[in-house]
Amino acid sequence: MTTVAFLDGDIIIWKSCSLSMVTTTLEDGTEQVFTSWPKMLKTARMMVNRWASAVEADEFVLCLSDRSDGGKSFRFRLDDAYHLNRKAMV
């Protein structure tokens, strides 16, 4: 029997991007913050492998939120405070 893990792709993307942020100083002295693509991919793959392994899954499906209802996912309907902890983040 095949075990399939349904993983929250929104969380994987957000966390891996957050953990892969790099700050660089431009020639004019201003700082620019961006996500390192190679680091983000490595982090995302590690998260997927760790979560799928935790449930001994043979396969996985990354589930993403549908933003067709004005840009807000179902999570906003579940909790009014969703994303409030991210206000101070870049």
MOPAC internal coordinates of N, CA, C and O (Angstrom, degrees):
PM7 1SCF
backbone

  N    0.0000 0     0.00 0     0.00 0    0    0    0
  C    1.4567 1     0.00 0     0.00 0    1    0    0
  C    1.5364 1   109.26 1     0.00 0    2    1    0
  O    1.2310 1   120.75 1   -44.48 1    3    2    1
  N    1.3109 1   116.17 1   135.52 1    3    2    1
  C    1.4609 1   122.08 1   179.72 1    5    3    2
  C    1.5263 1   109.97 1   -89.10 1    6    5    3
  O    1.2310 1   120.88 1   -46.72 1    7    6    5
  N    1.3233 1   115.92 1   133.28 1    7    6    5
  C    1.4563 1   121.44 1   176.11 1    9    7    6
  C    1.5227 1   108.32 1  -103.67 1   10    9    7
  O    1.2310 1   120.98 1   -53.94 1   11   10    9
  N    1.3396 1   115.72 1   126.06 1   11   10    9
  C    1.4619 1   121.41 1  -179.20 1   13   11   10
  C    1.5275 1   108.78 1  -113.37 1   14   13   11
  O    1.2310 1   120.78 1   -50.80 1   15   14   13
  N    1.3243 1   116.11 1   129.20 1   15   14   13
  C    1.4641 1   121.66 1   176.23 1   17   15   14
  C    1.5245 1   108.73 1   -98.36 1   18   17   15
  O    1.2310 1   120.28 1   -52.11 1   19   18   17
  N    1.3203 1   117.07 1   127.89 1   19   18   17
  C    1.4575 1   122.24 1   174.34 1   21   19   18
  C    1.5207 1   106.82 1   -97.94 1   22   21   19
  O    1.2310 1   120.83 1   -70.66 1   23   22   21
  N    1.3308 1   116.02 1   109.34 1   23   22   21
  C    1.4570 1   121.54 1  -173.29 1   25   23   22
  C    1.5249 1   111.26 1  -103.79 1   26   25   23
  O    1.2310 1   120.80 1   -35.58 1   27   26   25
  N    1.3127 1   116.07 1   144.42 1   27   26   25
  C    1.4612 1   122.85 1  -179.82 1   29   27   26
  C    1.5324 1   108.58 1   -76.11 1   30   29   27
  O    1.2310 1   120.96 1   -84.18 1   31   30   29
  N    1.3217 1   115.77 1    95.82 1   31   30   29
  C    1.4585 1   121.32 1  -178.18 1   33   31   30
  C    1.5207 1   113.11 1   -64.35 1   34   33   31
  O    1.2310 1   119.85 1   148.76 1   35   34   33
  N    1.3344 1   117.88 1   -31.24 1   35   34   33
  C    1.4650 1   121.00 1   178.57 1   37   35   34
  C    1.5282 1   110.42 1   -60.34 1   38   37   35
  O    1.2310 1   120.67 1   133.95 1   39   38   37
  N    1.3192 1   116.32 1   -46.05 1   39   38   37
  C    1.4652 1   120.93 1  -178.98 1   41   39   38
  C    1.5240 1   110.25 1   -67.41 1   42   41   39
  O    1.2310 1   120.39 1   137.62 1   43   42   41
  N    1.3231 1   116.87 1   -42.38 1   43   42   41
  C    1.4691 1   120.34 1  -179.89 1   45   43   42
  C    1.5215 1   110.10 1   -60.83 1   46   45   43
  O    1.2310 1   120.11 1   134.77 1   47   46   45
  N    1.3207 1   117.40 1   -45.23 1   47   46   45
  C    1.4641 1   120.67 1   179.95 1   49   47   46
  C    1.5255 1   110.74 1   -64.40 1   50   49   47
  O    1.2310 1   120.31 1   131.50 1   51   50   49
  N    1.3342 1   117.01 1   -48.50 1   51   50   49
  C    1.4589 1   120.33 1  -177.67 1   53   51   50
  C    1.5305 1   111.58 1   -62.28 1   54   53   51
  O    1.2310 1   120.39 1   131.95 1   55   54   53
  N    1.3313 1   116.86 1   -48.05 1   55   54   53
  C    1.4667 1   119.55 1  -178.54 1   57   55   54
  C    1.5177 1   112.01 1   -65.70 1   58   57   55
  O    1.2310 1   120.09 1   136.39 1   59   58   57
  N    1.3195 1   117.44 1   -43.61 1   59   58   57
  C    1.4582 1   119.03 1  -177.73 1   61   59   58
  C    1.5278 1   111.11 1   -67.37 1   62   61   59
  O    1.2310 1   119.69 1   144.81 1   63   62   61
  N    1.3247 1   118.20 1   -35.19 1   63   62   61
  C    1.4625 1   120.57 1   175.61 1   65   63   62
  C    1.5304 1   110.71 1   -67.80 1   66   65   63
  O    1.2310 1   120.38 1   136.57 1   67   66   65
  N    1.3205 1   116.88 1   -43.43 1   67   66   65
  C    1.4645 1   120.96 1   179.76 1   69   67   66
  C    1.5243 1   111.74 1   -62.51 1   70   69   67
  O    1.2310 1   120.64 1   138.48 1   71   70   69
  N    1.3179 1   116.38 1   -41.52 1   71   70   69
  C    1.4594 1   120.57 1  -178.82 1   73   71   70
  C    1.5221 1   112.67 1   -74.55 1   74   73   71
  O    1.2310 1   120.01 1   168.08 1   75   74   73
  N    1.3251 1   117.59 1   -11.92 1   75   74   73
  C    1.4629 1   121.50 1  -175.91 1   77   75   74
  C    1.5314 1   112.85 1  -110.24 1   78   77   75
  O    1.2310 1   120.27 1  -163.15 1   79   78   77
  N    1.3139 1   117.10 1    16.85 1   79   78   77
  C    1.4581 1   119.70 1  -179.32 1   81   79   78
  C    1.5256 1   110.96 1   -72.46 1   82   81   79
  O    1.2310 1   121.62 1   -39.70 1   83   82   81
  N    1.3327 1   114.50 1   140.30 1   83   82   81
  C    1.4573 1   122.70 1  -179.09 1   85   83   82
  C    1.5239 1   106.98 1  -129.31 1   86   85   83
  O    1.2310 1   120.44 1   -41.00 1   87   86   85
  N    1.3177 1   116.76 1   139.00 1   87   86   85
  C    1.4570 1   121.44 1   176.72 1   89   87   86
  C    1.5230 1   108.55 1  -109.61 1   90   89   87
  O    1.2310 1   121.08 1   -46.20 1   91   90   89
  N    1.3106 1   115.53 1   133.80 1   91   90   89
  C    1.4610 1   120.74 1   177.38 1   93   91   90
  C    1.5170 1   108.61 1  -130.48 1   94   93   91
  O    1.2310 1   120.66 1   -30.20 1   95   94   93
  N    1.3162 1   116.35 1   149.80 1   95   94   93
  C    1.4643 1   121.57 1   177.93 1   97   95   94
  C    1.5185 1   108.76 1  -101.12 1   98   97   95
  O    1.2310 1   120.91 1   -54.28 1   99   98   97
  N    1.3222 1   115.86 1   125.72 1   99   98   97
  C    1.4567 1   121.81 1   179.47 1  101   99   98
  C    1.5262 1   110.43 1   -79.55 1  102  101   99
  O    1.2310 1   120.46 1   -10.48 1  103  102  101
  N    1.3186 1   116.72 1   169.52 1  103  102  101
  C    1.4612 1   121.67 1  -177.89 1  105  103  102
  C    1.5179 1   112.96 1   -58.39 1  106  105  103
  O    1.2310 1   120.01 1   148.73 1  107  106  105
  N    1.3362 1   117.58 1   -31.27 1  107  106  105
  C    1.4670 1   120.76 1  -179.14 1  109  107  106
  C    1.5262 1   112.56 1   -84.23 1  110  109  107
  O    1.2310 1   120.37 1  -176.88 1  111  110  109
  N    1.3453 1   116.89 1     3.12 1  111  110  109
  C    1.4589 1   121.31 1   177.12 1  113  111  110
  C    1.5115 1   115.13 1    93.34 1  114  113  111
  O    1.2310 1   119.46 1   170.82 1  115  114  113
  N    1.3279 1   118.63 1    -9.18 1  115  114  113
  C    1.4561 1   120.41 1   178.58 1  117  115  114
  C    1.5269 1   109.66 1   -77.91 1  118  117  115
  O    1.2310 1   121.72 1   -29.06 1  119  118  117
  N    1.3121 1   114.31 1   150.94 1  119  118  117
  C    1.4617 1   119.54 1   178.88 1  121  119  118
  C    1.5205 1   110.20 1   -97.61 1  122  121  119
  O    1.2310 1   121.36 1   -36.36 1  123  122  121
  N    1.3130 1   115.01 1   143.64 1  123  122  121
  C    1.4637 1   121.44 1   177.71 1  125  123  122
  C    1.5257 1   107.13 1  -124.72 1  126  125  123
  O    1.2310 1   120.84 1   -46.36 1  127  126  125
  N    1.3276 1   115.99 1   133.64 1  127  126  125
  C    1.4567 1   121.79 1   178.64 1  129  127  126
  C    1.5206 1   108.06 1  -110.33 1  130  129  127
  O    1.2310 1   120.75 1   -48.43 1  131  130  129
  N    1.3134 1   116.18 1   131.57 1  131  130  129
  C    1.4584 1   120.29 1   178.59 1  133  131  130
  C    1.5172 1   108.76 1  -147.75 1  134  133  131
  O    1.2310 1   120.95 1   -12.18 1  135  134  133
  N    1.3100 1   115.79 1   167.82 1  135  134  133
  C    1.4590 1   121.48 1   177.12 1  137  135  134
  C    1.5120 1   108.95 1   -95.99 1  138  137  135
  O    1.2310 1   121.13 1   -50.35 1  139  138  137
  N    1.3110 1   115.44 1   129.65 1  139  138  137
  C    1.4625 1   121.12 1   176.08 1  141  139  138
  C    1.5272 1   107.80 1   -74.91 1  142  141  139
  O    1.2310 1   120.22 1   -66.41 1  143  142  141
  N    1.3308 1   117.19 1   113.59 1  143  142  141
  C    1.4628 1   121.89 1  -177.55 1  145  143  142
  C    1.5334 1   112.27 1   -56.57 1  146  145  143
  O    1.2310 1   118.65 1   129.61 1  147  146  145
  N    1.3533 1   120.18 1   -50.39 1  147  146  145
  C    1.4693 1   119.65 1  -179.99 1  149  147  146
  C    1.5391 1   112.49 1   -60.76 1  150  149  147
  O    1.2310 1   120.77 1   138.98 1  151  150  149
  N    1.3307 1   116.14 1   -41.02 1  151  150  149
  C    1.4688 1   119.89 1   179.66 1  153  151  150
  C    1.5258 1   111.10 1   -66.92 1  154  153  151
  O    1.2310 1   120.30 1   140.38 1  155  154  153
  N    1.3460 1   117.04 1   -39.62 1  155  154  153
  C    1.4579 1   121.31 1   179.45 1  157  155  154
  C    1.5266 1   110.75 1   -63.91 1  158  157  155
  O    1.2310 1   120.26 1   135.34 1  159  158  157
  N    1.3474 1   117.11 1   -44.66 1  159  158  157
  C    1.4604 1   120.23 1   178.98 1  161  159  158
  C    1.5227 1   111.52 1   -61.73 1  162  161  159
  O    1.2310 1   120.69 1   136.98 1  163  162  161
  N    1.3203 1   116.28 1   -43.02 1  163  162  161
  C    1.4738 1   120.80 1   179.47 1  165  163  162
  C    1.5324 1   109.97 1   -62.26 1  166  165  163
  O    1.2310 1   120.47 1   135.02 1  167  166  165
  N    1.3247 1   116.71 1   -44.98 1  167  166  165
  C    1.4665 1   121.28 1  -179.96 1  169  167  166
  C    1.5188 1   111.03 1   -64.21 1  170  169  167
  O    1.2310 1   120.25 1   135.43 1  171  170  169
  N    1.3350 1   117.12 1   -44.57 1  171  170  169
  C    1.4734 1   121.00 1   179.64 1  173  171  170
  C    1.5255 1   110.83 1   -62.21 1  174  173  171
  O    1.2310 1   120.47 1   136.15 1  175  174  173
  N    1.3196 1   116.70 1   -43.85 1  175  174  173
  C    1.4757 1   119.69 1   178.58 1  177  175  174
  C    1.5255 1   111.44 1   -62.19 1  178  177  175
  O    1.2310 1   120.50 1   139.49 1  179  178  177
  N    1.3310 1   116.66 1   -40.51 1  179  178  177
  C    1.4637 1   119.75 1   178.31 1  181  179  178
  C    1.5280 1   110.91 1   -63.15 1  182  181  179
  O    1.2310 1   120.09 1   139.01 1  183  182  181
  N    1.3307 1   117.44 1   -40.99 1  183  182  181
  C    1.4607 1   120.93 1   179.46 1  185  183  182
  C    1.5238 1   110.85 1   -65.00 1  186  185  183
  O    1.2310 1   120.26 1   134.18 1  187  186  185
  N    1.3268 1   117.11 1   -45.82 1  187  186  185
  C    1.4640 1   120.98 1   179.67 1  189  187  186
  C    1.5173 1   109.76 1   -60.85 1  190  189  187
  O    1.2310 1   120.13 1   132.10 1  191  190  189
  N    1.3151 1   117.36 1   -47.90 1  191  190  189
  C    1.4658 1   120.64 1  -179.92 1  193  191  190
  C    1.5245 1   111.91 1   -61.63 1  194  193  191
  O    1.2310 1   120.48 1   138.18 1  195  194  193
  N    1.3368 1   116.68 1   -41.82 1  195  194  193
  C    1.4685 1   120.66 1  -179.18 1  197  195  194
  C    1.5210 1   110.92 1   -65.38 1  198  197  195
  O    1.2310 1   120.11 1   134.22 1  199  198  197
  N    1.3308 1   117.40 1   -45.78 1  199  198  197
  C    1.4638 1   121.09 1  -177.84 1  201  199  198
  C    1.5194 1   111.50 1   -69.48 1  202  201  199
  O    1.2310 1   120.06 1   139.07 1  203  202  201
  N    1.3303 1   117.50 1   -40.93 1  203  202  201
  C    1.4699 1   119.96 1   179.01 1  205  203  202
  C    1.5238 1   110.46 1   -67.49 1  206  205  203
  O    1.2310 1   120.39 1   141.21 1  207  206  205
  N    1.3198 1   116.87 1   -38.79 1  207  206  205
  C    1.4703 1   120.72 1   178.46 1  209  207  206
  C    1.5253 1   111.64 1   -66.52 1  210  209  207
  O    1.2310 1   120.78 1   145.64 1  211  210  209
  N    1.3282 1   116.11 1   -34.36 1  211  210  209
  C    1.4651 1   120.37 1  -178.16 1  213  211  210
  C    1.5261 1   112.34 1   -60.20 1  214  213  211
  O    1.2310 1   120.70 1   149.98 1  215  214  213
  N    1.3343 1   116.27 1   -30.02 1  215  214  213
  C    1.4677 1   120.06 1   179.07 1  217  215  214
  C    1.5273 1   111.68 1  -108.19 1  218  217  215
  O    1.2310 1   121.62 1  -167.04 1  219  218  217
  N    1.3381 1   114.51 1    12.96 1  219  218  217
  C    1.4685 1   121.80 1   178.33 1  221  219  218
  C    1.5247 1   112.20 1    53.78 1  222  221  219
  O    1.2310 1   121.13 1  -134.73 1  223  222  221
  N    1.3519 1   115.44 1    45.27 1  223  222  221
  C    1.4596 1   121.11 1  -178.47 1  225  223  222
  C    1.5252 1   111.05 1   -81.67 1  226  225  223
  O    1.2310 1   121.19 1   -37.88 1  227  226  225
  N    1.3095 1   115.32 1   142.12 1  227  226  225
  C    1.4660 1   121.78 1   174.90 1  229  227  226
  C    1.5260 1   110.67 1   -85.23 1  230  229  227
  O    1.2310 1   120.82 1   151.63 1  231  230  229
  N    1.3297 1   116.04 1   -28.37 1  231  230  229
  C    1.4602 1   123.30 1  -178.70 1  233  231  230
  C    1.5217 1   107.80 1  -140.35 1  234  233  231
  O    1.2310 1   121.22 1   -14.11 1  235  234  233
  N    1.3395 1   115.27 1   165.89 1  235  234  233
  C    1.4670 1   118.87 1   175.58 1  237  235  234
  C    1.5144 1   109.79 1  -143.27 1  238  237  235
  O    1.2310 1   121.50 1   -23.81 1  239  238  237
  N    1.3306 1   114.73 1   156.19 1  239  238  237
  C    1.4570 1   123.37 1   175.61 1  241  239  238
  C    1.5170 1   106.14 1  -127.49 1  242  241  239
  O    1.2310 1   120.28 1   -51.84 1  243  242  241
  N    1.3320 1   117.06 1   128.16 1  243  242  241
  C    1.4574 1   120.79 1   175.05 1  245  243  242
  C    1.5245 1   108.11 1   -89.73 1  246  245  243
  O    1.2310 1   120.66 1   -59.51 1  247  246  245
  N    1.3116 1   116.35 1   120.49 1  247  246  245
  C    1.4640 1   122.04 1  -179.27 1  249  247  246
  C    1.5251 1   108.71 1   -99.03 1  250  249  247
  O    1.2310 1   120.77 1   -49.79 1  251  250  249
  N    1.3303 1   116.14 1   130.21 1  251  250  249
  C    1.4626 1   122.22 1   179.36 1  253  251  250
  C    1.5196 1   109.90 1  -118.39 1  254  253  251
  O    1.2310 1   120.79 1   -31.52 1  255  254  253
  N    1.3359 1   116.09 1   148.48 1  255  254  253
  C    1.4665 1   121.00 1   179.60 1  257  255  254
  C    1.5169 1   110.59 1   -73.43 1  258  257  255
  O    1.2310 1   121.30 1   -32.31 1  259  258  257
  N    1.3103 1   115.11 1   147.69 1  259  258  257
  C    1.4580 1   122.52 1   174.90 1  261  259  258
  C    1.5248 1   108.01 1   -88.81 1  262  261  259
  O    1.2310 1   120.23 1   -60.50 1  263  262  261
  N    1.3027 1   117.16 1   119.50 1  263  262  261
  C    1.4658 1   121.18 1  -178.13 1  265  263  262
  C    1.5262 1   112.07 1  -102.17 1  266  265  263
  O    1.2310 1   119.84 1  -159.68 1  267  266  265
  N    1.3149 1   117.91 1    20.32 1  267  266  265
  C    1.4654 1   120.59 1  -176.61 1  269  267  266
  C    1.5276 1   112.81 1   -73.59 1  270  269  267
  O    1.2310 1   120.28 1   172.07 1  271  270  269
  N    1.3347 1   117.07 1    -7.93 1  271  270  269
  C    1.4763 1   119.52 1  -178.27 1  273  271  270
  C    1.5306 1   111.89 1   -96.98 1  274  273  271
  O    1.2310 1   120.58 1  -138.73 1  275  274  273
  N    1.3091 1   116.50 1    41.27 1  275  274  273
  C    1.4624 1   119.83 1   177.58 1  277  275  274
  C    1.5062 1   113.97 1    96.49 1  278  277  275
  O    1.2310 1   119.57 1  -165.79 1  279  278  277
  N    1.2955 1   118.43 1    14.21 1  279  278  277
  C    1.4541 1   121.12 1   175.72 1  281  279  278
  C    1.5104 1   115.59 1    92.48 1  282  281  279
  O    1.2310 1   120.03 1  -178.56 1  283  282  281
  N    1.3218 1   117.55 1     1.44 1  283  282  281
  C    1.4617 1   119.69 1  -179.90 1  285  283  282
  C    1.5170 1   109.82 1  -113.69 1  286  285  283
  O    1.2310 1   121.17 1   -46.66 1  287  286  285
  N    1.3175 1   115.38 1   133.34 1  287  286  285
  C    1.4603 1   119.90 1   179.94 1  289  287  286
  C    1.5294 1   110.80 1   -81.16 1  290  289  287
  O    1.2310 1   121.15 1    -6.65 1  291  290  289
  N    1.2987 1   115.41 1   173.35 1  291  290  289
  C    1.4658 1   121.54 1   179.69 1  293  291  290
  C    1.5200 1   112.00 1   -58.73 1  294  293  291
  O    1.2310 1   119.93 1   156.44 1  295  294  293
  N    1.3247 1   117.73 1   -23.56 1  295  294  293
  C    1.4700 1   121.50 1  -177.76 1  297  295  294
  C    1.5314 1   111.86 1   -60.27 1  298  297  295
  O    1.2310 1   120.27 1   147.12 1  299  298  297
  N    1.3225 1   117.09 1   -32.88 1  299  298  297
  C    1.4672 1   120.64 1   178.98 1  301  299  298
  C    1.5215 1   111.37 1   -66.54 1  302  301  299
  O    1.2310 1   120.23 1   149.97 1  303  302  301
  N    1.3269 1   117.17 1   -30.03 1  303  302  301
  C    1.4666 1   120.02 1   177.92 1  305  303  302
  C    1.5285 1   111.11 1   -77.06 1  306  305  303
  O    1.2310 1   120.08 1   156.62 1  307  306  305
  N    1.3350 1   117.44 1   -23.38 1  307  306  305
  C    1.4602 1   121.16 1  -179.98 1  309  307  306
  C    1.5224 1   112.22 1   -81.92 1  310  309  307
  O    1.2310 1   120.62 1   147.03 1  311  310  309
  N    1.3410 1   116.42 1   -32.97 1  311  310  309
  C    1.4631 1   119.94 1  -174.99 1  313  311  310
  C    1.5274 1   109.21 1  -149.22 1  314  313  311
  O    1.2310 1   120.41 1   -63.75 1  315  314  313
  N    1.3244 1   116.83 1   116.25 1  315  314  313
  C    1.4664 1   121.19 1   179.52 1  317  315  314
  C    1.5251 1   112.29 1   -60.19 1  318  317  315
  O    1.2310 1   120.28 1   154.45 1  319  318  317
  N    1.3171 1   117.06 1   -25.55 1  319  318  317
  C    1.4676 1   121.21 1  -177.00 1  321  319  318
  C    1.5301 1   112.67 1   -87.44 1  322  321  319
  O    1.2310 1   120.18 1  -175.76 1  323  322  321
  N    1.3242 1   117.27 1     4.24 1  323  322  321
  C    1.4626 1   119.82 1  -179.59 1  325  323  322
  C    1.5298 1   109.63 1   -58.94 1  326  325  323
  O    1.2310 1   120.36 1   -49.19 1  327  326  325
  N    1.2877 1   116.92 1   130.81 1  327  326  325
  C    1.4776 1   126.83 1   179.44 1  329  327  326
  C    1.5129 1   112.90 1    82.59 1  330  329  327
  O    1.2310 1   118.19 1   172.23 1  331  330  329
  N    1.3268 1   121.05 1    -7.77 1  331  330  329
  C    1.4638 1   120.53 1  -178.11 1  333  331  330
  C    1.5185 1   112.19 1   -60.76 1  334  333  331
  O    1.2310 1   120.40 1   147.75 1  335  334  333
  N    1.3342 1   116.84 1   -32.25 1  335  334  333
  C    1.4514 1   119.51 1  -179.70 1  337  335  334
  C    1.5320 1   111.85 1   -72.24 1  338  337  335
  O    1.2310 1   119.82 1   171.26 1  339  338  337
  N    1.3225 1   117.94 1    -8.74 1  339  338  337
  C    1.4618 1   121.39 1  -178.38 1  341  339  338
  C    1.5296 1   113.00 1   -98.57 1  342  341  339
  O    1.2310 1   120.01 1   177.98 1  343  342  341
  N    1.3163 1   117.59 1    -2.02 1  343  342  341
  C    1.4675 1   120.98 1  -175.70 1  345  343  342
  C    1.5317 1   111.99 1   -57.30 1  346  345  343
  O    1.2310 1   119.84 1   142.04 1  347  346  345
  N    1.3219 1   117.91 1   -37.96 1  347  346  345
  C    1.4642 1   121.31 1  -176.65 1  349  347  346
  C    1.5304 1   112.52 1   -85.44 1  350  349  347
  O    1.2310 1   120.23 1   177.87 1  351  350  349
  N    1.3139 1   117.16 1    -2.13 1  351  350  349
  C    1.4613 1   120.08 1  -177.08 1  353  351  350
  C    1.5249 1   111.29 1   -88.60 1  354  353  351
  O    1.2310 1   121.24 1   -22.91 1  355  354  353
  N    1.3048 1   115.23 1   157.09 1  355  354  353
  C    1.4639 1   121.24 1   176.87 1  357  355  354
  C    1.5035 1   109.27 1   -72.48 1  358  357  355
  O    1.2310 1   120.10 1   180.00 1  359  358  357

